[in-house]
Each structure stands twice: as C-alpha cells, then as structure tokens.
Amino acid sequence: MGATLRQSPLKATALKAAGWIVVLGGSLVALAFAPLLVVAVPVYLGYLLMRRGKKHSVEIGENALLKDTRAPVLYLRSFLDEAAEASIGHRFKGVRRLETTQLAATVANNGLQEQDALGHVFRKIGPYVALGKPGETLPELGSNKIYVPNEAWQAQVRNLLKQSRLIVFRAGRTEGLKWELNELLRTTNPGSVLVLLPVEDDDYSSFAHWANGLMPESFPLDYPSSRLVVFDDDWSPRYLPPRRSLTETLSPFFERNGIVVKETFWEKLLEHNGLRW
C-alpha cells in the first residue's frame, strides 16, 4: 500500500495562521496577567498548530526529486521509532541527558527537532528524502517522503542508495533497519554515511549488539562520546563532537565529501539560536 495522504492547502493556511494567533495573542495575555513561565504554553500550542499546518503543505519526495536535479540525501529510519518520537511524552524523554546526547548545542535531543534541523541543513546539499510510512494521512516533517507499495520498498531503497550523495541512518531495532544496514555495508562508500545513535543507553546497547554482527569494525559496548558517527574507509567508526550549531558539528563530514555548506548571516544567526522556520 502506498500513500493515502490527505493534504489540504486550505488547512495548511488556516493552521499556520491559527498557530501565529495563539503564539502572539496567548503570549500577550500571559505576559499581562500571568507569570512569565505561562508564556511557554501558548508558544508550544502555537508551535504544534504550525507544525500540523506545515504537514498539509510539505512537498512529497517524488516531486522534490523531479524539481531538484542534485543528487539526493537519503534518510533511513524505522517507522516504529518515528511514530514513538512523535508522541508528546517522548519529546522530553531525553532532557536529563541533554549535554551528552545533543547533536549540537542548539538542537534538542528529540526526534522531531533533530529532523527539523537535519532537513534544514541537508536540503542545502540536495533533496532530503525518505520512504513514507504506508497508510499515513500526513507526512512527518524533516525529510520529503517517497511512497511506494510494501512489496517495492527494498527495490526503492536500493535505487536511492545508488543515486544518493549522502546517507543518514538513524539507528534502531527493526528488521527493516538491519536489511538497510547490510545494504549500506555492501554497496555504499563508508565516507558518505552518517549514523545517528539512539539517546537511551538500553536502545544503544540493543543496536550495538545486532549491528556489531554486521559491521567490519565494531561500535563500542559502552555509550560513546557522541551520537553522530562517521566512518573511515574500512568502516571504522569516528564520533563527531557536538558544536554550537548542526552545520558546525557536521562540517568534518561535509569536508570529507567535498561539500561546502554556505550560510547567510541571518541563517547563521538563526541556526546558532536553534531557530529554523
């Protein structure tokens, strides 16, 4: 089963407008009559409305590939992990480990904000695409989703691996990820692969346990110094220390692949403060 998207341009406009009204109006009311901390409530509700609106207007991956002739950046992840990360409770699950698990100082360690940041950076290199979850009515944000029937997903991944300039692999536990990692090892230049490790120790241990059965060079059994992993030519893992912004953190990975990511003054200002849209 492929896409069953129910995107609506009208809803996109209405939800984004409602989000701004909630943020601005609620903030003014809260500042006038309530403690400063209460301002966070309308800001967060407005943020959720604007995200919902953006899902109604985001371009699907097939169109992104047609419009942009650059080689794509492919994002591989588990649908189960993505669904879990979309829950409100999960967004704050890793807050106790911010310093050791953030991708950058301005990127909170939850899947939604990480994908916003990754999409913002990688779309400067090429279309940032991923397979869409079969049957979903609205796509998750970050990457542009490509929809194919269940029986065709492996062929589509193989095709995208051949086309892609870079591959981002979000580590998890599912059988589909195991197949995708094996394909990466078999067909892909190690220098073009970036792995995002799980936030929690148990999730990392589970991933390292099964992945080390495939990897030519093993991940450490103890949680490493960074969640961002790049590879030498023999698949030896190297860990990128988080810096102020995601672009700065990923700069060694980009340089390895002959890529220069340019930022305007305003883009740099926004990214250094964790703001992207």
PyMOL commands that set and color helices and strands:
alter all, ss='L'
color gray80, all
select helices_A, chain A and resi 9-33+36-57+61-67+79-85+89-92+95-101+111-122+150-163+175-187+190-192+201-211+246-256+265-271
alter helices_A, ss='H'
color red, helices_A
select strands_A, chain A and resi 73-76+128-131+144-146+166-170+193-196+228-231+237-239
alter strands_A, ss='S'
color yellow, strands_A
deselect
rebuild
show_as cartoon
